[in-house]
Amino acid sequence: MTAYPQVFFADQWVTRTEAKISIGSLAMRYGLSVFEGIRLYTPLDRSGPPRPFLLGEHLTRLSSSLDLMRLVDPGIHRLTGLIEELIDRNAIRQDAYLRVGVTPINPGDLEDQAVPVLTMTAVPMGRKRWLAQGMAMSLTISDWQRASALAFPPAAKNISNYAGPRLAWLAARDAGFDGCVLTNRVGRLCEAPTAALFLVRQGDLLTPALSEDVLPSITRSWLLATAEASGIPVRETMLTRADASTADEAFLCGTGIEIAAVRDFDGHKCRHWPAAPVTRSLILRYFAAARGSSLDWPVSKWDAGRVA
């Protein structure tokens, strides 16, 4: 689908083609740019325009990323109103993905002060094929490692943090997998290149702890709280390759991917696929919260028909 044309860039509303940065900018030279991906969801009854989901949590993490990267806040307190204006200017009436960035566009060297600006763009985005088609992912456990906290703060959602994971993802795709899970500095399971990892074992929901060099995912945090409130035992812990190969269920989660079930890790099938009752339950709860509805509507596949 075509991206929405109106974007916010450096305190102006411009078209995408007008939003440009210099090749000599600190962003281009040193990979400086923190960002947040935010989902816009229409209500189930289509009674109004789409609204941002978990916006407060995203803004809190954006502020934290600015602090970690030692970037000046260009006024992220304005984002609530600016997002509403972005929706109106582009007449957005379907589910979409909003990207908010804080990017130093001034030229300079490593020692120069960064002067960041606020940017916002949006693209239409419904379900990824895992939900839309009732599919599950085949993943490999990558030998590529997530950078440790001693090399780069894993909690900083900065664009440079994705360069290594991208290589791991490309290697996994070349090997015939749908994606991969990265390991950390000691070889334990960490996260996927753009998503958090969950395993289910004997009814318990398990995920690598933040101390395992994991990004503090907004969707991960929401699922942990929701599962606990729903009576599902949850635990942030240390996980190994053996834990993945013997899991009953597994899924990846994140703003872009939402919740994607996993079929197998390196050919070791998840025992409860395709039933995956815990994963299905959390998918229902996620979309009920995102669309402001109840859980009393029918389920088809991964609820693809009702949440499209």
FISENU-878576 format. One line per 8 residues: number of its first residue (from 1); their letters; for each residue x, y, z of C-alpha. Coordinates in steps of 0.001 Angstrom, whole numbers, plus 500000, padded with zeros to 6 digits. Example, Ala and Ser with C-alpha at 12.3 -4.5 7.8 and 13.67 -1.06 7.14 Angstrom:
// residues 2
1> AS> 512300 495500 507800  513670 498940 507140
END
This chain:
// residues 308
1> MTAYPQVF> 500000 500000 500000  501086 503561 499308  502439 505527 502274  500400 508516 503446  501775 511666 501762  501613 514233 504567  504444 513960 507114  505701 516062 509996
9> FADQWVTR> 509356 517038 509614  511380 519638 511526  508298 521540 512768  506616 521620 509384  503943 519671 507550  505458 518639 504215  505169 515855 501668  507392 512798 501898
17> TEAKISIG> 509512 513947 498971  510152 517293 500685  511429 515721 503933  515174 515430 503369  518346 515392 505436  521893 516190 504420  524367 513452 503593  526681 515113 506100
25> SLAMRYGL> 524171 515069 508966  524986 513357 512251  522139 510937 511527  523733 509817 508260  527322 509836 509512  526861 508105 512867  523464 506378 512779  521874 508711 515318
33> SVFEGIRL> 518078 508556 515328  515756 507208 517999  512252 506180 517049  508999 504563 518060  506613 502488 515952  503013 503013 517061  499975 501121 515816  496801 502978 514878
41> YTPLDRSG> 493692 500805 515265  490152 501470 514110  487376 500586 516554  485660 497293 515853  482410 499050 514858  484298 501511 512597  482648 504366 514501  485584 506729 514212
49> PPRPFLLG> 489138 507224 512990  491925 504937 514188  493531 505723 517521  497082 505077 518771  497443 502012 520976  499590 502249 524139  500660 505779 523214  501701 506761 526744
57> EHLTRLSS> 504031 503772 526994  505605 504579 523636  506218 508203 524603  507816 507128 527883  510197 504797 526046  510990 507488 523476  511967 509835 526276  514162 507133 527797
65> SLDLMRLV> 515868 506532 524444  516628 510243 524158  518278 510189 527569  520315 507081 526775  521528 508541 523460  522164 511958 525052  519851 513720 522613  517929 516900 523430
73> DPGIHRLT> 514130 516543 523554  512711 518501 520571  509249 518616 522149  507797 515119 522260  505066 516412 524598  503416 517730 521401  503013 514281 519900  499480 513540 521120
81> GLIEELID> 498110 516542 519220  500415 516065 516251  499302 512452 515833  495670 513573 515721  496588 516138 513084  498514 513548 511062  495433 511302 511048  493211 514206 509923
89> RNAIRQDA> 495587 515558 507266  495932 512137 505638  492276 511139 506190  493446 507868 507756  490460 505579 508244  492084 502151 508481  494677 500408 510617  498065 502021 510137
97> YLRVGVTP> 501622 502099 511408  502964 505402 512667  506698 506009 512971  507875 508793 515250  511533 509755 515056  513911 512150 516760  516771 512699 514336  519788 515039 514359
105> INPGDLED> 519784 516574 510886  522610 519057 511477  526023 518364 509927  528986 517765 512196  531682 515514 513540  531563 513001 516369  532277 515632 519020  529680 518141 517790
113> QAVPVLTM> 526394 518712 519573  523412 516987 517999  520431 519177 517103  517528 516732 516672  514171 517355 515041  510859 515558 515393  509535 513504 512464  506310 511547 511894
121> TAVPMGRK> 505219 509328 509027  502425 506798 508563  501670 503857 506276  498562 501665 506006  499183 498393 507842  496804 495578 508615  497708 492090 509772  500976 490492 508779
129> RWLAQGMA> 500488 487159 507008  500970 485153 510221  497688 486493 511564  495951 487260 508289  496406 483724 506951  496451 481732 510194  500087 480779 509703  503034 480253 512039
137> MSLTISDW> 506725 481020 511687  509618 478630 511263  512574 480170 513102  516235 479420 513579  518307 480232 516647  520993 482502 515216  524659 482475 516102  524569 486227 515641
145> QRASALAF> 524499 487959 519018  522601 490966 520252  525091 493658 521308  525592 493544 525065  524919 496461 527374  528702 496952 527537  528752 497679 523795  525490 499605 523334
153> PPAAKNIS> 522468 500184 525608  519855 497609 524526  517074 499822 525910  517878 502589 523412  515590 502257 520400  518139 503783 518035  518427 502864 514355  522025 501652 514719
161> NYAGPRLA> 520799 498924 517069  519188 497153 514094  522162 496831 511741  523531 493586 513219  520086 491964 513727  519281 492744 510083  522266 490645 509000  521071 487802 511228
169> WLAARDAG> 517592 488021 509684  518983 487985 506136  521102 484921 506940  518052 483151 508366  515981 483910 505275  518800 482700 503018  518735 479419 504968  515007 478961 504319
177> FDGCVLTN> 513576 480184 507644  510957 482866 508206  513186 484629 510707  515461 484078 513656  516017 484541 517360  519263 486199 518393  521402 484979 521262  523113 487213 523819
185> RVGRLCEA> 526751 487463 524864  526638 484132 526739  524617 482235 524141  521185 482389 525761  518032 483334 523880  517485 487063 523567  514937 488341 521030  514143 488434 517334
193> PTAALFLV> 515562 491298 515219  512374 493369 515575  510288 491439 518104  510266 489961 521595  510187 486202 522208  507751 484211 524340  507676 480479 525030  504920 478485 526714
201> RQGDLLTP> 505851 475468 528819  503289 473469 530793  500938 476453 530768  503554 478955 531969  504423 481985 529828  508187 482557 529680  510254 485356 528148  513918 486397 528385
209> ALSEDVLP> 514464 488920 531169  515467 492472 530274  518884 491736 531797  519444 489315 528880  520149 492326 526588  516506 492617 525565  514799 495796 524342  511998 496776 526771
217> SITRSWLL> 509254 495993 524255  505929 497767 524774  503959 494763 523487  506017 492404 525666  505229 494457 528760  501523 494607 527897  501352 490837 527366  503099 490093 530651
225> ATAEASGI> 500619 492241 532569  497613 490915 530638  498617 487272 531047  499121 487714 534785  495750 489450 535132  494166 486586 533171  495569 483928 535502  498348 482729 533197
233> PVRETMLT> 501571 482162 535168  504306 484415 533779  508048 484507 534315  510906 486657 533019  513874 484323 533054  516929 482931 531232  516139 480718 528232  518334 478406 526167
241> RADASTAD> 518196 476711 522778  516933 473592 524555  514008 475574 525975  513023 476616 522450  513305 473110 520999  511077 471654 523758  508467 474454 523955  504763 473687 523914
249> EAFLCGTG> 504002 476996 522212  505968 480042 521117  505332 483404 519543  506995 486665 518635  505433 490001 519500  505985 493652 518703  504191 496700 517415  504690 495861 513753
257> IEIAAVRD> 504270 492094 513895  501617 492238 516670  501615 488541 517737  503004 485858 515415  502820 482199 516394  505913 480022 515951  505647 476548 514449  509187 475321 515044
265> FDGHKCRH> 512756 476226 515970  515380 474674 513680  512929 471902 512786  511885 471155 516388  508128 471576 516334  506243 473285 519137  504194 470525 520777  500845 472339 520879
273> WPAAPVTR> 500877 473839 517396  498396 474404 515781  496088 474404 518819  498291 476837 520813  495594 477788 523350  497678 480299 525318  498799 482120 522175  495245 482258 520806
281> SLILRYFA> 493917 483594 524101  496470 486406 524166  495770 487333 520532  492094 487758 521382  492892 489908 524388  495323 492034 522422  492823 492980 519732  490012 493450 522225
289> AARGSSLD> 492163 496031 524006  493450 497610 520799  489928 498093 519417  488197 498871 522710  485853 495887 522507  484935 492817 524506  485922 489179 524026  482478 487940 522984
297> WPVSKWDA> 482963 487895 519217  483636 484705 517203  487099 483337 516445  488195 482270 512972  491752 481077 512330  493769 483529 514459  490725 485778 514617  491872 487190 511297
305> GRVA> 488330 487742 510028  487281 489845 512986  490442 491880 513524  491338 492685 509890
END
